[in-house]
């Protein structure tokens, strides 16, 4: 059957897509949300996250829905995790999540369906109009805050990372370890999905925020914002120590190297001296002993020094795992020379653990090695660009 002639219910069924509604004490809106969703989906899963109002009674009298419930409130993240797991167990390929407080419009479900038909197995996030009437200022700030850290953690840009109106590709999310169970779950899952190579993107949706006196929110600003901040700290450290180095190695192919050289070096507007300085600075930052923060330091410092940030970041990846033993050993050798002491370490036994007793030697040596290496790369790269007659764009 031609997709264009199918109803959205039929398209949802063909996609094996269900709608998942987590709810906690939203008895005044849950029935209307379910009613609206039924216009577009036959398969509806409601997770009652330990509601203490009359939500259970409402769900027990609502026909044609699947209900998952438990008595003690566990948090939105737990409800979503359980609902997504059950949906996959029941044979669904996708699940669209929609909040039960009435802020989302069910008639935006077709937006998700159209896009997932074009880009299968993507993770889609509804992008709200952040200038909408009655939009709480704290929500706007929190979203911008979350968007910033998502970009730091994945290198990708989204305009809305906190919307609960989403489409999850269930097969792609299997075997991803998630450590959160409350509001921060929705941040963690998109970051970890992006790390797994899942396409994560926004689709435009509408949003309704009732006047403040009518608004029901279970978000606890201090506690939940603290949780999200702690999560972002963990994710950033993981990204810098593992994801970015791994991603760099994964893309280290001849075609990608050629493209990088062509776009960022040959056709860059930077002068030869500034380009060579960015390379040397990246090498210096990649060797100095600030493990986990080398890329951040390289990028931020390059920005203030008006050097090419991308080039500096790429060259700071000299500290990728295969190079670490050589950098540690080189630092220890340099440290022994400066301190005029015998170097007792060998390349096959060097590690962060073994250098502990000689930390002073390592720190001094690493700065020496970083300085010498940075200057050598600066001089060699400048010479090559001059000999090759590279000209910066005016």
Rosetta blueprint (number, residue, H / E / L):
1 X L
2 X L
3 X H
4 X H
5 X H
6 X L
7 X L
8 X H
9 X H
10 X H
11 X H
12 X H
13 X H
14 X H
15 X H
16 X L
17 X E
18 X E
19 X E
20 X E
21 X E
22 X E
23 X E
24 X L
25 X L
26 X L
27 X L
28 X L
29 X L
30 X H
31 X H
32 X H
33 X H
34 X H
35 X H
36 X H
37 X H
38 X L
39 X L
40 X L
41 X L
42 X L
43 X L
44 X E
45 X E
46 X E
47 X E
48 X E
49 X E
50 X L
51 X L
52 X L
53 X L
54 X L
55 X H
56 X H
57 X H
58 X H
59 X H
60 X H
61 X L
62 X L
63 X L
64 X L
65 X L
66 X E
67 X E
68 X E
69 X E
70 X E
71 X L
72 X L
73 X L
74 X L
75 X L
76 X H
77 X H
78 X H
79 X H
80 X H
81 X H
82 X H
83 X H
84 X H
85 X H
86 X H
87 X H
88 X H
89 X H
90 X L
91 X L
92 X L
93 X L
94 X E
95 X E
96 X E
97 X E
98 X L
99 X L
100 X L
101 X L
102 X L
103 X L
104 X L
105 X L
106 X H
107 X H
108 X H
109 X H
110 X H
111 X H
112 X H
113 X H
114 X H
115 X H
116 X H
117 X H
118 X H
119 X L
120 X L
121 X L
122 X L
123 X E
124 X E
125 X E
126 X E
127 X E
128 X L
129 X L
130 X L
131 X L
132 X L
133 X L
134 X L
135 X L
136 X L
137 X H
138 X H
139 X H
140 X H
141 X H
142 X H
143 X H
144 X H
145 X H
146 X H
147 X H
148 X H
149 X H
150 X H
151 X H
152 X H
153 X H
154 X H
155 X L
156 X L
157 X L
158 X L
159 X L
160 X L
161 X L
162 X L
163 X L
164 X L
165 X L
166 X E
167 X E
168 X E
169 X E
170 X L
171 X H
172 X H
173 X H
174 X L
175 X L
176 X L
177 X L
178 X L
179 X L
180 X L
181 X L
182 X L
183 X L
184 X L
185 X H
186 X H
187 X H
188 X H
189 X H
190 X H
191 X H
192 X H
193 X H
194 X H
195 X H
196 X L
197 X L
198 X L
199 X L
200 X E
201 X E
202 X E
203 X E
204 X E
205 X L
206 X L
207 X L
208 X L
209 X L
210 X L
211 X L
212 X H
213 X H
214 X H
215 X L
216 X L
217 X L
218 X L
219 X L
220 X L
221 X H
222 X H
223 X H
224 X H
225 X H
226 X H
227 X H
228 X H
229 X H
230 X H
231 X H
232 X H
233 X H
234 X H
235 X H
236 X H
237 X H
238 X H
239 X H
240 X H
241 X H
242 X H
243 X H
244 X H
245 X H
246 X H
247 X H
248 X H
249 X H
250 X H
251 X L
252 X L
253 X L
254 X H
255 X H
256 X H
257 X H
258 X H
259 X H
260 X H
261 X H
262 X H
263 X H
264 X H
265 X H
266 X H
267 X L
268 X L
269 X L
270 X L
271 X L
272 X H
273 X H
274 X H
275 X H
276 X H
277 X H
278 X H
279 X H
280 X H
281 X H
282 X H
283 X H
284 X H
285 X H
286 X H
287 X H
288 X L
289 X L
290 X L
291 X L
292 X L
293 X L
294 X H
295 X H
296 X H
297 X H
298 X H
299 X H
300 X H
301 X H
302 X H
303 X H
304 X H
305 X L
306 X L
307 X L
308 X L
309 X H
310 X H
311 X H
312 X H
313 X H
314 X H
315 X H
316 X H
317 X H
318 X H
319 X H
320 X L
321 X H
322 X H
323 X H
324 X H
325 X H
326 X H
327 X H
328 X H
329 X H
330 X H
331 X H
332 X H
333 X H
334 X H
335 X H
336 X H
337 X H
338 X H
339 X H
340 X L
341 X L
342 X L
343 X L
344 X L
345 X L
346 X L
347 X L
348 X L
349 X L
350 X L
351 X L
352 X L
353 X L
354 X L
355 X L
356 X H
357 X H
358 X H
359 X H
360 X H
361 X H
362 X H
363 X H
364 X H
365 X H
366 X H
367 X H
368 X H
369 X H
370 X H
371 X H
372 X H
373 X H
374 X H
375 X H
376 X H
377 X H
378 X H
379 X H
380 X H
381 X H
382 X H
383 X H
384 X H
385 X H
386 X H
387 X H
388 X L
389 X L
390 X L
391 X L
392 X L
393 X L
394 X L
